Amino acid sequence: MEITRNRIADRLGDVKYDRFLFYLMGPYKSFNLNYVLSEEERREIDTDDLPGPLRKLFQNKADIDEAQALLRRVQGELRTTPGVNAFLALDVDIDTNDVDAVTQSIEYTRCSNATAFVVPFLGHNFGIGEEAGSVLTTLAETHGDRLVFVHEDNVTSAMIRSAKVRWDLRIETYDTEAELTDTLRRFVGEIMQREHRGSLDHLR
């Protein structure tokens, strides 16, 4: 199954700049220590004694979709202002049995005017790290100017540090959701200006 700009745009709703495709990558699940601790280990921890950020790692399993909800809220803001065609991989609705998730991410990035890797503190980031690494290995040389990695202030990662050194990847941080949205809007504006001036190809 071929992934093209037209196929992606056809699956998305109309916005002001419907040919400006902005691919948002990020975890769809919030990290939860239930993933890695046994029931016996969890019983030995008094979560009330933990600092707030760590306490959140023991959140109820019903809350694990918050990471995707964050991406959806940011997507909606970007589709409204400035009105670009921001999308998640889920929106294109290609079965991973037909095209595996990593290949999909590479092709969505290749087809997009801009791509952002969004890494919240509570994101379950194991899968996104593998996908981001594959995207960067394949496309950093040709699409590096169209990529940005935006992580929450209290996220530290060897992968983030190595991505900056190895691929000269643009790294941004945010503290609040509003700051995240503003950072992505500025990035979109820069890409639009560069396409308009001709320093980046104007994708059709």
N, C-alpha and C positions, 0 to 999 in steps of 0.2 A: 504494500500500500504506500503510494507516494505522498509525502507530506509537502505541501506547497503553500505559498502565501495565500493564494486564492482559497484553498481548502480551509485554512485557518480562519480567514476573514468571513467566509460563508457560514461558519459555525457560530459566529459571534453576532451580537446585536449591533445596531447602527449607533455610531457616535460621531462627533464633529469631525475628527480626524480618523476615519475608519480604515485608512490604509497605513496608519502608523501603528504597527503591532508591537506591543510591549509585553514580553513574556515574564511573568512573575514566578520564580522558583522559590520554594520554601517547604518546610515540613507541614504535613497535613494533620499531624497528631502532636499534641503537647507531650513532653516527656513526663513519665510517671515512674517513680521508683518501683512500682509494682512490676515493671518490665524486668528488673534486674535483681530484686531481693525476694527471697523465699518468704512464705507466710510466717515462719518461725523468726526470721531475721526482722521482719516488720514489727512483730509483737514486742521485740526487745527495745524498740525506739519509741520514746515519748515525744510525739510530734509537737506537743505544746511547748516543749523546752527549746525547740529549734528556732533559729532566726527566720523571719518571714519568707525570704526567697527559698530557703531549704524546705520550709513547711509546705510550700506550694508544690514541691516535688512529690508530695504524698497526696496530692489532690484526689478527689473522688474520680473514679474511672469515667463517670458521666461527663467530666469536664475536659476530656482529652481532645475534643475537637476544637478547642479554642485556637490552636495554631492556624487551622484552616479558616476559622472565622476571622482572625486577624487579616489574613491574606484577602479574604472576600471584602472586608471593609475597606482596605487600602485600594483594592481593585476598583470598587465602586467610586471612591473619591477621585481616582485618576481618570475613570471613564467620564466623570462629570466635569472635572477641571484638571487638566486642560482639555479633556475630551478625546484622549487617545484610546486605542483599542487594547486596553490591558486585559490579559487573559491568564488563566491557569491551565495546566495540562488537561485537567478534567473537562474543561470547556470544549475542547476539540473532539473529545469523545471517540478516541481511537483505542480499541481493545488492546491490552498489553499482550494478548495471545497472538495478535496480528503484527504488532511492532512493540518490542520491549521498551520499558520505561526509559532506560538510558538513551537508546536510539531516538525515542520521541523527543527527549529533552535536547539532544544535539540538533535535531532537525528543526525544532521550534526556535532554538537560538539562531540557527543559520537563516531562518526565514524572517526573523524579527528585526525591527529597527533598533530595539533596545532590549536588554535582558537584565534583570536584577535577581541576585541571590539574596533572599531575606532570611536572616537567622535570628529568631527571638531566643531569649534566655531559656524559656520553657519549651522550646521546640525539640521534638524527637528527631535529631538531626543525622542519624546514622545513614539513612538512605540518601538524603539530600547531599551529604558529603561525597558519596560515591558518584552521584549524578553530576555534581558541580565539577569534580575532578575530571570526569570524562569529557564534559563540555569544554573545560579549559584546555585539556590536552589536545583536543581535536580542533578547537576554534580560536584559541587565544591569539594566535598569530594573525589571523585574518579578521577577527571580530572583536579584538581586545578593547577597542575604543567604544564599543557598544555595550560593554559589560560593566556592572558595578556589583560589589559585594557589600551589603548593608547589614551590620550586626548590632544587636543590643549592647549597650555599654559594658554590661557585666559578663558578656560572652568572651572567653579567651579560648583560642584554639591554635594548635600547631599548624593545622591545615590553612587557617587564615593567614598566619605569618608566612608560611611557605608559598602561598598563592601570590602574595604581594612581591616576594623576592623572585620567584621562578617565572611568573608571567607578567610582572609589573601591573598587577590587577588593581584597579581603583577600589579602595576600601573606605567605607563611611561608617559612622556609628550613629546610634540614636538612643535616646532615653525614654521618649514617650511615643505613642502612636502618631501623634500630630507631627513630631519631628521626623519620623520615618516617612510619612506622606510628603512632607515638604522637601525632604532630601530627594525623593524619587521624582517629584515635580521639577526640581532644579535640573536633575539629570536629563529628564525628557526634554526640557527646554534647550539644554546645551546640544543634545543630539539633533533636535529640529533645526537649530541655528547652523550647525555644521553641515547638515544636509542642504540647507538653503544656500549657504556660501559655497558649497561644492567641495569642502574638505573631506566630506564623507559622501559616498554614493547615495543618491536619492532613490530609495527602493520603491518600486511600482507595485 
